[in-house]
Amino acid sequence: MFLNRMSAMLQLPLVVTAQVDLVLVLVSLLALWTRLSRLSYPNAVVFDEVYYGQFVSFYMKRVFFIDDNGPPLGHMILALGAYLGGFDGNFVWNRIRAEYPSSVSVWSLRVLPSLCGALCVPLVYLLTLELRFSHLSALGAAVLLLLENSLIVQSRFMLLESVLIFLVLLAFFSYLRFHNAPTSSWFRYIWLLLSGVSCAAAVGVKYMGLFSYLLLLGVAFLHAWNLIGDQFVSHLNVCVQCVCRVVCLLVVPVLLYVFWFYLHLSLLNRSGPHDQLMSSAFQASLQGGLSRITQGQPLEVAYGSQVTLRSSASQLIPCWLHSHKENYPVRYENGRGSSHQQQVTCYPFKDVNNWWIIKHPGRQELVVDTPPRPVRHGDVIQLVHAMTSRFLNSHDVAAPMSPHAQEVSGYVDFNVSMPAQNLWKVDISNREAESEVWKTILSEVRLVHVNTSAVLKLSGVSLPDWGFRQLEVVAEKLFKAHGSSLGWNVEEHRYGTSQEPKEREAELHCPTHIDVDRKISFWAKFLELQWKMLTVKQEESEHKYSSAPLEWITMETNIAYWLHATTNAQIHLIGNPVSWGVANLSLLAYQLLAAVYMLRRRRGFKDLPDAVWDQFVCLGCVCVGGWLVNFVPFLLMEKTLFLYHYLPALCYLYLLSPALLEHTHTHTHTC
């Protein structure tokens, strides 16, 4: 019986039937040809390759860096191409037009962005079909992308716009494929998952992808809301579908976004040029750099400890609590008087004058006991400057540059009615217990002045020449002080054993070695890196090819990407004026047509069947909405902008143009 059934199933000849869209194949091949042919030309650094190339080299050497312009996935994609081509990172990315040596595979550096740019063409074709328009409209949209020279140029180099566009288009295509599939098919949830993954990848490449992701979430929410209102769908089915949407479009993208940073931090475990932007704990977790200095330091701060105190303020340049033998001037330039005591500042360089000694108020010794007596949260201490033996002091005297705050000084007894006020309470802000020990690097501490309840803080203002342009340190009442500038952490730490100043000075160069595991968690590093990317911004400078967003629409600007030194061969980023004009007209036409439709529907005239109206609205949500979310934010940004920032928005208009033409031809003549 079994053999009979098998023979019936395997009747010869075996025939496989497949449907191939030859138009799709043709535009795909043309896209690959225009984007990938002669990819190694020019054999020189082209425009922003000089910017992205340095990050690729950092990945090859596993050196930590921060790019305040975006998350790490895009850089990792570029680095993957370089890695596959055998790039070792030994190339100096210091100028545009620098020739690549023969050891660098230029093709591998550029192939992944080029491949993404090529795949955008068939994706637009398929996306038009998912919007329920004809194959002719799909061909029109594909041709517009295929022949757009700005997209061709941007795709052929080691840049990220083509990768972003590909991922955003893939996200919308996958979601619409899910939405249009029969509800009985469980395979459609694969498309929903792919949409969520694509959204996470788009945000991971550039933060501008976040706006397209939010647009997709808005469309998905409207579809889910309609599903909830469908009385023909069971309660269980509604719940299952909503949960699947939440998991695929919210939970998965968030987890993947975190995962991009996990890969980033796992790969980059060596000290680099951007270390100083991070906290001491973060720096100490990297190989080399600060970890070489802090390796073997005591973990617990004790009475008699010699420490450097780094400010936790969110600013570009780190600095350490510092003092020197110079005093505040008797009178400032504005006529206000000072205490004329020893200056206390914040100094942005490593220096022996950054060292302080933690002293017990009831004892004279400046050395660590055996066993060491740790300092805990809530303890009252004195801080003695290691090189001058002056006590850290504050009093009711106005600070030099911030008269609303108290002056901080190294106390000098001038035999006047100004007694020492040098007691400070240790407040560990990130403590887990009330009796927690003050820890090297890990603890963030506020030093509260006992006499006045003011908090030691960095004001961030530079002192005049008499203060050597160092940064002002003040004591300010807690309710006035800004929280981000109050914290200090011990960065370098030694157990003091010498009581005499001369011996102590020599001791500062001989660290105590005690093996301590000082690793911080991934989540702590992830949150700190996120905060730094959002708050620490490099100085923006005007560029001769920068432009305003309104200039992009009319194509009044272009960018000279590359110029050959001898032959005058040039590569420019400039749009196709014909397709650019068609895109702008389509945007205007859709808005006018939508306004007419809505006014007439408000008056009770239904020019379109419900299915066609839904199709028209969906087209507007995806295309016009996509253009808006990728263009309007640039109007609000205070950063250097270039024409290539407009390319994601332009792709949505190329998607709109043929579909709107088909709609107009098919439906408006019957109205």
C-alpha positions as CSV (number, residue, x, y, z in Angstrom):
1,M,0.0,0.0,0.0
2,F,2.7,2.4,1.0
3,L,4.8,1.7,-2.1
4,N,1.7,2.3,-4.3
5,R,1.1,5.7,-2.7
6,M,4.8,6.7,-3.2
7,S,4.8,5.6,-6.9
8,A,1.6,7.6,-7.4
9,M,3.2,10.7,-5.9
10,L,6.4,10.3,-7.9
11,Q,5.0,10.0,-11.3
12,L,7.6,10.9,-14.0
13,P,8.5,13.3,-15.3
14,L,8.8,15.6,-12.2
15,V,7.9,19.1,-13.2
16,V,8.5,22.3,-11.3
17,T,6.6,25.4,-12.3
18,A,8.0,28.8,-11.4
19,Q,6.9,32.4,-12.2
20,V,9.7,34.9,-12.8
21,D,9.0,38.6,-13.1
22,L,11.4,39.4,-15.9
23,V,11.0,43.1,-15.4
24,L,12.0,42.8,-11.8
25,V,15.1,40.7,-12.9
26,L,16.0,43.3,-15.5
27,V,15.8,46.4,-13.2
28,S,17.8,44.4,-10.6
29,L,20.6,43.6,-13.0
30,L,20.7,47.2,-14.2
31,A,20.9,48.4,-10.6
32,L,23.7,46.0,-9.9
33,W,25.6,47.1,-13.0
34,T,25.2,50.9,-12.3
35,R,26.2,50.5,-8.6
36,L,28.9,47.9,-8.7
37,S,30.7,48.3,-12.0
38,R,34.2,49.8,-11.7
39,L,33.7,50.2,-8.0
40,S,37.4,50.7,-7.3
41,Y,37.4,53.9,-9.3
42,P,38.7,56.3,-8.2
43,N,41.5,54.6,-6.2
44,A,41.4,57.5,-3.7
45,V,39.5,58.8,-0.7
46,V,36.2,60.4,-1.8
47,F,34.6,63.0,0.4
48,D,33.1,61.5,3.6
49,E,35.2,58.3,3.2
50,V,37.8,60.3,5.1
51,Y,35.3,60.5,8.0
52,Y,33.9,56.9,8.0
53,G,37.3,55.4,7.2
54,Q,38.8,56.4,10.6
55,F,36.1,54.4,12.4
56,V,36.7,51.4,10.2
57,S,40.4,51.5,11.2
58,F,39.3,51.7,14.8
59,Y,37.3,48.5,14.4
60,M,40.2,46.8,12.7
61,K,42.4,47.7,15.7
62,R,39.6,47.2,18.2
63,V,40.1,50.8,19.5
64,F,37.2,52.4,21.4
65,F,35.6,55.5,19.8
66,I,32.5,57.6,20.0
67,D,30.6,59.0,17.0
68,D,28.2,61.6,18.3
69,N,26.5,61.6,14.9
70,G,25.1,58.1,15.1
71,P,24.9,54.6,16.5
72,P,27.5,51.9,15.7
73,L,25.8,49.5,13.3
74,G,26.5,51.4,10.2
75,H,30.2,51.6,11.1
76,M,30.2,47.9,11.8
77,I,28.7,47.2,8.4
78,L,31.5,49.2,6.7
79,A,34.1,47.5,8.9
80,L,32.7,44.1,7.9
81,G,33.4,44.8,4.2
82,A,36.9,46.0,5.1
83,Y,37.5,42.9,7.2
84,L,36.4,40.6,4.4
85,G,38.8,42.4,2.1
86,G,41.8,41.9,4.5
87,F,42.1,45.6,5.6
88,D,44.2,45.9,8.7
89,G,43.4,49.4,9.6
90,N,46.9,50.8,8.8
91,F,45.8,53.6,6.6
92,V,45.9,57.3,7.6
93,W,42.5,58.9,6.8
94,N,43.7,62.5,6.9
95,R,42.7,64.0,3.6
96,I,40.3,63.7,0.7
97,R,42.0,62.5,-2.6
98,A,44.6,60.6,-0.7
99,E,45.6,57.5,-2.9
100,Y,44.8,54.1,-1.5
101,P,47.9,51.8,-1.4
102,S,47.8,48.5,-3.3
103,S,47.4,46.7,0.0
104,V,43.9,48.2,0.5
105,S,41.0,46.5,-1.3
106,V,39.0,49.5,-2.3
107,W,36.3,47.2,-3.8
108,S,35.7,45.6,-0.4
109,L,35.5,48.9,1.4
110,R,32.7,50.1,-0.9
111,V,30.9,46.9,-1.9
112,L,28.3,46.6,1.0
113,P,27.0,50.2,0.6
114,S,26.9,49.7,-3.2
115,L,25.0,46.4,-2.8
116,C,22.5,48.1,-0.6
117,G,22.1,50.9,-3.1
118,A,21.5,48.4,-5.9
119,L,18.9,46.4,-3.9
120,C,16.9,49.6,-3.3
121,V,15.7,49.5,-6.9
122,P,14.0,46.1,-6.9
123,L,12.7,46.9,-3.3
124,V,10.9,50.0,-4.6
125,Y,9.4,47.9,-7.4
126,L,8.1,45.4,-4.9
127,L,6.9,48.0,-2.4
128,T,4.8,49.7,-5.2
129,L,3.1,46.3,-5.8
130,E,2.4,46.0,-2.1
131,L,0.8,49.4,-2.1
132,R,-1.6,47.7,-4.6
133,F,-0.5,49.6,-7.7
134,S,0.2,48.1,-11.1
135,H,3.4,46.6,-12.4
136,L,3.7,49.6,-14.7
137,S,3.8,52.0,-11.8
138,A,6.3,49.7,-10.1
139,L,8.5,49.9,-13.1
140,G,8.2,53.7,-13.1
141,A,9.3,53.9,-9.5
142,A,12.2,51.5,-10.1
143,V,13.4,53.5,-13.1
144,L,13.3,56.8,-11.2
145,L,15.6,55.3,-8.6
146,L,17.7,53.5,-11.1
147,L,18.5,56.6,-13.1
148,E,18.8,59.1,-10.2
149,N,22.5,60.0,-10.4
150,S,22.7,61.4,-6.9
151,L,21.7,57.9,-5.6
152,I,24.2,56.2,-7.9
153,V,27.0,58.4,-6.7
154,Q,26.1,58.0,-3.0
155,S,25.9,54.3,-3.4
156,R,29.2,53.8,-5.0
157,F,31.4,54.9,-2.0
158,M,32.0,54.0,1.6
159,L,29.0,56.0,2.9
160,L,25.9,55.1,4.8
161,E,22.9,56.8,3.1
162,S,22.3,53.8,0.7
163,V,22.4,51.4,3.7
164,L,19.8,53.5,5.6
165,I,17.5,53.8,2.5
166,F,17.7,50.1,1.9
167,L,16.8,49.2,5.5
168,V,13.9,51.7,5.6
169,L,12.4,50.4,2.3
170,L,12.8,46.8,3.5
171,A,11.0,47.6,6.7
172,F,8.0,49.1,4.9
173,F,7.9,46.4,2.2
174,S,8.0,43.6,4.9
175,Y,5.3,45.2,6.9
176,L,3.0,45.7,4.0
177,R,3.7,42.2,2.8
178,F,2.6,41.1,6.3
179,H,-0.5,43.3,6.2
180,N,-1.6,42.2,2.8
181,A,-1.1,38.5,3.4
182,P,-4.1,36.2,4.2
183,T,-4.8,36.2,7.9
184,S,-4.9,32.4,7.9
185,S,-1.2,32.3,7.0
186,W,1.2,32.1,10.0
187,F,4.1,32.5,7.6
188,R,3.2,36.2,7.3
189,Y,4.6,36.8,10.8
190,I,8.0,36.1,9.3
191,W,7.5,39.3,7.3
192,L,6.4,41.2,10.5
193,L,9.6,40.0,12.3
194,L,11.7,41.1,9.3
195,S,10.1,44.5,9.4
196,G,11.0,44.9,13.1
197,V,14.6,43.7,12.5
198,S,14.9,46.2,9.6
199,C,13.6,49.0,11.8
200,A,16.2,48.2,14.4
201,A,18.9,48.1,11.8
202,A,17.8,51.4,10.3
203,V,18.0,53.1,13.7
204,G,21.3,51.4,14.4
205,V,22.8,52.8,11.2
206,K,21.6,56.4,11.6
207,Y,19.3,58.0,14.1
208,M,17.4,59.6,11.2
209,G,16.0,56.0,10.7
210,L,14.1,56.6,14.0
211,F,11.6,58.9,12.3
212,S,10.8,56.3,9.6
213,Y,10.5,53.7,12.3
214,L,8.0,55.9,14.2
215,L,6.0,56.4,11.0
216,L,5.8,52.6,10.5
217,L,4.7,52.2,14.1
218,G,1.9,54.8,13.4
219,V,0.7,52.9,10.3
220,A,0.8,49.6,12.3
221,F,-1.1,51.2,15.1
222,L,-3.9,52.3,12.8
223,H,-4.1,48.8,11.3
224,A,-4.2,47.3,14.8
225,W,-6.9,49.7,15.8
226,N,-9.0,48.7,12.8
227,L,-8.4,45.1,13.7
228,I,-9.6,45.6,17.3
229,G,-12.8,47.2,15.9
230,D,-13.5,44.3,13.5
231,Q,-16.4,42.4,15.1
232,F,-15.8,39.4,12.8
233,V,-12.5,38.6,14.4
234,S,-12.5,36.6,17.7
235,H,-11.2,38.1,20.9
236,L,-8.4,35.5,21.1
237,N,-7.3,36.2,17.5
238,V,-7.2,40.0,18.2
239,C,-5.1,39.4,21.3
240,V,-2.7,37.1,19.5
241,Q,-2.3,39.5,16.6
242,C,-1.7,42.5,18.8
243,V,0.8,40.7,20.9
244,C,2.7,39.6,17.8
245,R,2.8,43.2,16.6
246,V,4.1,44.5,19.9
247,V,6.8,41.8,20.1
248,C,7.9,42.1,16.5
249,L,7.7,45.9,16.2
250,L,8.6,47.1,19.7
251,V,10.3,44.4,21.8
252,V,12.6,43.0,19.0
253,P,13.8,46.4,17.8
254,V,14.7,47.5,21.3
255,L,16.6,44.3,22.0
256,L,18.4,44.5,18.7
257,Y,19.3,48.2,19.3
258,V,20.9,47.2,22.6
259,F,22.6,44.2,20.8
260,W,24.3,46.5,18.3
261,F,25.9,48.3,21.2
262,Y,26.8,45.0,22.9
263,L,28.7,44.0,19.7
264,H,30.3,47.5,19.5
265,L,31.6,47.4,23.1
266,S,32.7,43.8,22.8
267,L,34.7,44.5,19.7
268,L,36.3,47.8,20.9
269,N,38.0,46.8,24.1
270,R,41.2,48.9,23.7
271,S,41.9,52.4,24.8
272,G,41.7,55.1,22.1
273,P,41.6,58.9,21.5
274,H,38.0,59.3,22.8
275,D,38.6,57.7,26.2
276,Q,38.7,61.1,28.0
277,L,35.0,61.6,27.2
278,M,34.1,58.7,29.3
279,S,34.0,58.1,33.1
280,S,37.0,56.8,34.9
281,A,35.2,53.4,35.4
282,F,34.5,53.1,31.7
283,Q,38.2,54.0,30.8
284,A,39.5,51.5,33.4
285,S,37.5,48.7,31.6
286,L,39.5,49.2,28.4
287,Q,42.9,47.7,27.7
288,G,45.7,50.3,27.9
289,G,45.3,53.9,28.7
290,L,43.9,54.6,32.1
291,S,43.7,50.9,33.0
292,R,47.5,50.8,32.9
293,I,47.7,53.5,35.4
294,T,44.9,52.2,37.7
295,Q,45.8,48.5,37.5
296,G,46.4,47.2,41.0
297,Q,45.0,50.2,42.7
298,P,43.3,49.8,46.1
299,L,39.5,49.5,45.7
300,E,38.4,51.0,49.0
301,V,39.3,54.6,49.9
302,A,40.6,54.8,53.4
303,Y,41.8,57.5,55.8
304,G,45.3,58.4,54.6
305,S,44.5,57.5,50.9
306,Q,46.2,59.6,48.3
307,V,43.6,60.3,45.5
308,T,42.9,62.3,42.4
309,L,39.3,63.5,42.1
310,R,37.8,63.8,38.6
311,S,34.7,65.8,38.0
312,S,31.7,63.9,36.7
313,A,30.3,66.9,34.8
314,S,29.0,66.3,31.3
315,Q,31.5,68.3,29.3
316,L,33.9,67.6,26.4
317,I,37.1,68.0,28.4
318,P,37.6,66.1,31.7
319,C,39.3,67.8,34.6
320,W,40.6,67.0,38.1
321,L,40.4,68.9,41.4
322,H,43.6,70.9,41.6
323,S,45.5,73.4,43.6
324,H,48.9,75.2,43.4
325,K,50.8,77.7,45.5
326,E,49.3,80.8,43.9
327,N,46.6,82.7,45.8
328,Y,43.4,84.4,44.7
329,P,44.1,88.1,44.0
330,V,43.2,90.5,46.9
331,R,40.7,92.2,44.6
332,Y,39.2,91.1,41.3
333,E,38.9,93.2,38.2
334,N,35.3,94.2,39.1
335,G,36.4,95.5,42.5
336,R,35.1,92.6,44.6
337,G,37.4,91.3,47.3
338,S,38.6,87.7,47.9
339,S,40.0,85.7,50.8
340,H,43.4,85.8,49.2
341,Q,43.8,82.2,50.1
342,Q,45.3,79.4,47.9
343,Q,43.6,78.8,44.6
344,V,41.6,75.6,44.1
345,T,40.7,74.9,40.5
346,C,39.8,72.0,38.1
347,Y,42.7,71.2,35.7
348,P,42.2,69.3,32.5
349,F,45.6,67.5,32.5
350,K,47.3,64.9,34.6
351,D,49.5,66.7,37.1
352,V,51.1,66.1,40.5
353,N,49.1,69.0,41.9
354,N,45.9,67.0,41.3
355,W,46.7,64.7,44.3
356,W,44.8,65.0,47.6
357,I,45.0,63.1,50.9
358,I,41.9,61.9,52.8
359,K,42.4,62.9,56.4
360,H,40.4,61.9,59.5
361,P,39.4,65.2,61.3
362,G,40.3,63.8,64.7
363,R,43.8,62.6,63.8
364,Q,47.0,64.3,62.6
365,E,48.4,61.3,60.6
366,L,48.3,61.4,56.8
367,V,49.1,57.7,56.3
368,V,46.9,54.6,56.0
369,D,46.5,52.5,59.1
370,T,47.1,48.7,59.2
371,P,44.6,47.4,58.5
372,P,43.2,50.4,56.4
373,R,40.1,52.1,57.9
374,P,37.7,52.7,55.0
375,V,35.7,55.9,54.4
376,R,32.0,55.3,54.2
377,H,28.9,57.2,53.1
378,G,28.1,59.9,55.6
379,D,31.6,60.2,57.1
380,V,33.1,63.6,57.7
381,I,36.6,64.1,56.3
382,Q,39.2,66.7,55.5
383,L,41.0,66.9,52.2
384,V,44.7,67.9,52.3
385,H,46.5,69.0,49.1
386,A,49.4,66.6,48.9
387,M,52.0,69.0,47.5
388,T,51.2,72.2,49.6
389,S,49.6,70.6,52.7
390,R,46.7,73.1,52.5
391,F,43.2,72.0,53.6
392,L,40.3,72.1,51.1
393,N,38.2,75.0,52.5
394,S,35.1,77.0,51.8
395,H,33.4,79.9,53.5
396,D,31.0,82.8,53.0
397,V,33.1,84.6,50.4
398,A,31.8,84.9,46.8
399,A,33.5,82.8,44.2
400,P,35.6,84.7,41.7
401,M,33.6,84.1,38.5
402,S,30.3,82.9,40.1
403,P,29.5,85.4,42.8
404,H,26.2,83.5,43.7
405,A,28.3,80.6,44.9
406,Q,31.0,80.2,47.6
407,E,34.7,80.4,47.1
408,V,36.7,77.2,47.5
409,S,40.3,77.6,48.6
410,G,43.3,75.9,50.2
411,Y,43.1,77.4,53.7
412,V,45.8,79.9,54.7
413,D,45.7,81.3,58.3
414,F,46.4,85.0,57.9
415,N,45.5,85.6,61.6
416,V,42.4,87.4,60.6
417,S,38.8,86.7,61.6
418,M,38.4,83.9,59.1
419,P,38.6,80.6,60.8
420,A,39.1,77.3,58.9
421,Q,36.0,75.6,57.6
422,N,37.4,72.5,56.1
423,L,35.1,69.7,57.1
424,W,33.4,67.8,54.2
425,K,30.7,65.1,54.4
426,V,31.0,62.2,52.0
427,D,27.7,61.6,50.1
428,I,27.9,58.6,47.7
429,S,25.1,59.3,45.2
430,N,25.1,55.8,43.6
431,R,25.3,53.9,46.8
432,E,23.4,50.6,47.4
433,A,23.5,50.7,51.2
434,E,23.7,53.5,53.8
435,S,27.0,52.3,55.1
436,E,28.6,51.8,51.7
437,V,32.4,52.1,51.4
438,W,33.8,54.8,49.1
439,K,35.3,52.9,46.1
440,T,37.9,53.9,43.7
441,I,36.5,54.7,40.2
442,L,33.1,53.1,40.9
443,S,31.6,55.5,43.5
444,E,30.2,58.9,42.5
445,V,30.6,61.2,45.5
446,R,29.2,64.6,46.4
447,L,31.3,66.5,48.9
448,V,29.0,68.5,51.2
449,H,30.5,71.4,53.1
450,V,29.6,70.8,56.8
451,N,29.5,74.5,57.9
452,T,27.3,75.8,55.0
453,S,25.7,72.7,53.5
454,A,27.1,73.8,50.1
455,V,28.3,71.1,47.6
456,L,31.6,71.1,45.9
457,K,31.1,71.5,42.2
458,L,32.7,72.5,38.9
459,S,31.2,75.7,37.6
460,G,32.8,75.2,34.2
461,V,33.8,78.9,33.9
462,S,37.4,79.6,33.0
463,L,39.4,81.7,35.4
464,P,41.4,84.8,34.1
465,D,45.1,84.9,33.6
466,W,45.8,85.0,37.3
467,G,44.1,81.5,37.5
468,F,46.0,80.3,34.4
469,R,42.8,79.8,32.5
470,Q,41.9,76.8,34.6
471,L,38.3,76.0,35.4
472,E,36.6,77.4,38.5
473,V,35.5,75.2,41.4
474,V,32.9,76.5,43.8
475,A,30.6,75.4,46.6
476,E,26.9,75.9,45.9
477,K,23.8,75.2,47.9
478,L,22.3,71.9,46.9
479,F,18.9,73.4,45.8
480,K,20.7,75.8,43.4
481,A,23.3,73.4,42.0
482,H,22.9,71.5,38.7
483,G,23.0,67.8,39.4
484,S,25.4,66.8,36.5
485,S,28.3,69.0,37.9
486,L,28.1,67.9,41.5
487,G,29.7,64.5,41.3
488,W,33.4,63.5,41.8
489,N,35.0,60.1,41.6
490,V,38.4,58.8,42.7
491,E,40.4,58.0,39.5
492,E,44.0,57.4,40.7
493,H,44.4,56.0,44.3
494,R,47.4,55.1,46.5
495,Y,47.7,54.1,50.1
496,G,49.9,56.7,51.7
497,T,52.7,55.5,54.0
498,S,54.9,58.7,54.3
499,Q,54.1,61.5,56.8
500,E,56.9,63.9,55.6
501,P,56.1,66.1,52.6
502,K,59.3,65.3,50.8
503,E,58.9,61.6,51.2
504,R,55.2,61.9,50.3
505,E,56.1,63.7,47.0
506,A,58.3,60.8,46.0
507,E,55.7,58.3,47.1
508,L,53.1,59.8,44.6
509,H,55.1,58.3,41.8
510,C,55.2,54.8,43.3
511,P,51.7,53.2,43.2
512,T,50.5,50.6,45.6
513,H,49.7,47.3,43.8
514,I,46.7,45.3,45.0
515,D,44.9,43.1,42.5
516,V,41.3,44.3,42.3
517,D,38.6,43.4,39.8
518,R,37.1,46.7,38.8
519,K,34.9,45.6,35.8
520,I,31.7,47.5,35.2
521,S,28.6,45.9,33.7
522,F,27.6,46.1,30.1
523,W,24.4,48.0,31.1
524,A,26.4,50.7,32.9
525,K,28.7,51.1,29.9
526,F,25.7,51.1,27.5
527,L,23.8,53.8,29.4
528,E,26.9,56.0,29.8
529,L,27.7,55.7,26.1
530,Q,24.1,56.6,25.2
531,W,24.2,59.7,27.4
532,K,27.6,60.8,26.0
533,M,26.3,60.4,22.4
534,L,23.3,62.6,23.2
535,T,25.1,65.3,25.3
536,V,28.7,65.5,24.1
537,K,28.7,67.2,20.7
538,Q,31.8,68.1,18.7
539,E,32.1,71.6,17.5
540,E,30.2,72.2,14.3
541,S,32.1,74.2,11.6
542,E,30.8,75.7,8.4
543,H,31.7,73.7,5.3
544,K,31.9,75.2,1.9
545,Y,29.5,72.5,0.5
546,S,27.0,72.7,3.4
547,S,23.5,73.7,2.5
548,A,20.1,74.6,4.0
549,P,17.2,72.1,3.7
550,L,15.1,74.4,1.5
551,E,17.9,74.4,-1.0
552,W,17.6,70.7,-1.4
553,I,14.1,70.8,-2.8
554,T,15.0,73.2,-5.6
555,M,18.4,71.5,-6.1
556,E,20.3,74.8,-5.7
557,T,23.3,73.0,-4.3
558,N,25.7,70.2,-5.1
559,I,28.9,68.7,-3.6
560,A,32.2,68.1,-5.3
561,Y,33.1,64.7,-4.0
562,W,36.4,64.2,-5.8
563,L,38.7,66.0,-8.2
564,H,41.7,64.4,-9.9
565,A,44.9,66.4,-9.4
566,T,46.1,66.3,-13.0
567,T,43.3,65.2,-15.4
568,N,40.6,67.4,-13.9
569,A,38.2,64.4,-13.7
570,Q,35.5,65.2,-11.2
571,I,32.7,63.4,-9.2
572,H,29.8,65.6,-8.0
573,L,26.8,64.8,-6.0
574,I,24.0,66.4,-7.9
575,G,20.4,65.4,-8.6
576,N,18.7,64.6,-11.9
577,P,16.7,67.8,-12.6
578,V,13.9,66.0,-14.5
579,S,13.2,63.4,-11.9
580,W,13.7,65.9,-9.1
581,G,11.1,68.2,-10.6
582,V,8.7,65.3,-11.1
583,A,9.1,64.3,-7.5
584,N,8.3,67.9,-6.3
585,L,5.2,68.1,-8.6
586,S,4.0,64.8,-7.3
587,L,4.2,65.9,-3.7
588,L,2.3,69.1,-4.5
589,A,-0.3,67.2,-6.6
590,Y,-1.0,64.7,-3.9
591,Q,-1.6,67.3,-1.3
592,L,-4.0,69.3,-3.5
593,L,-5.8,66.1,-4.6
594,A,-6.1,64.9,-1.0
595,A,-7.5,68.3,0.1
596,V,-10.1,68.2,-2.7
597,Y,-11.1,64.6,-1.8
598,M,-11.5,65.4,1.9
599,L,-13.5,68.5,1.3
600,R,-15.9,66.7,-1.0
601,R,-16.2,63.7,1.3
602,R,-17.0,66.2,4.1
603,R,-19.9,67.5,1.9
604,G,-21.1,64.0,1.4
605,F,-19.6,63.3,-2.1
606,K,-17.7,60.0,-2.3
607,D,-15.6,60.2,-5.4
608,L,-13.8,57.0,-4.7
609,P,-14.9,53.6,-3.5
610,D,-13.8,52.7,0.0
611,A,-11.1,50.3,-1.2
612,V,-9.6,52.9,-3.5
613,W,-9.8,55.6,-0.8
614,D,-7.9,53.3,1.6
615,Q,-5.3,52.7,-1.0
616,F,-4.9,56.5,-1.6
617,V,-4.6,57.2,2.1
618,C,-2.0,54.4,2.6
619,L,0.0,55.8,-0.3
620,G,0.0,59.2,1.4
621,C,0.9,57.8,4.8
622,V,3.9,55.9,3.4
623,C,5.1,58.3,0.8
624,V,4.1,61.8,1.9
625,G,4.6,60.8,5.5
626,G,8.0,59.3,4.7
627,W,9.0,62.5,3.0
628,L,7.9,64.7,5.9
629,V,9.6,62.6,8.7
630,N,12.8,62.6,6.7
631,F,12.8,66.3,5.7
632,V,11.1,68.4,8.4
633,P,13.5,67.4,11.3
634,F,16.4,68.9,9.4
635,L,14.6,72.3,9.5
636,L,14.9,72.2,13.3
637,M,18.5,70.9,13.5
638,E,21.5,73.1,14.3
639,K,24.2,71.2,12.6
640,T,26.1,71.2,9.4
641,L,23.9,69.7,6.7
642,F,24.6,68.5,3.1
643,L,22.6,67.5,0.1
644,Y,22.9,63.8,0.8
645,H,20.8,64.2,3.9
646,Y,17.8,64.7,1.5
647,L,18.2,61.4,-0.3
648,P,16.0,59.2,2.0
649,A,13.2,61.7,1.7
650,L,13.6,61.9,-2.1
651,C,13.2,58.1,-2.4
652,Y,9.7,58.3,-0.9
653,L,8.7,60.9,-3.6
654,Y,10.0,58.6,-6.3
655,L,7.8,55.9,-4.9
656,L,4.8,58.4,-4.9
657,S,5.1,59.8,-8.4
658,P,4.2,56.8,-10.7
659,A,1.5,55.6,-8.2
660,L,-0.1,59.0,-8.1
661,L,0.0,59.2,-11.9
662,E,-1.8,55.8,-12.1
663,H,-4.4,56.9,-9.5
664,T,-5.1,60.1,-11.4
665,H,-5.4,58.3,-14.8
666,T,-7.6,55.6,-13.4
667,H,-10.0,57.4,-11.1
668,T,-10.1,61.2,-11.4
669,H,-11.6,61.2,-14.9
670,T,-14.7,59.4,-13.6
671,C,-15.3,61.9,-10.8
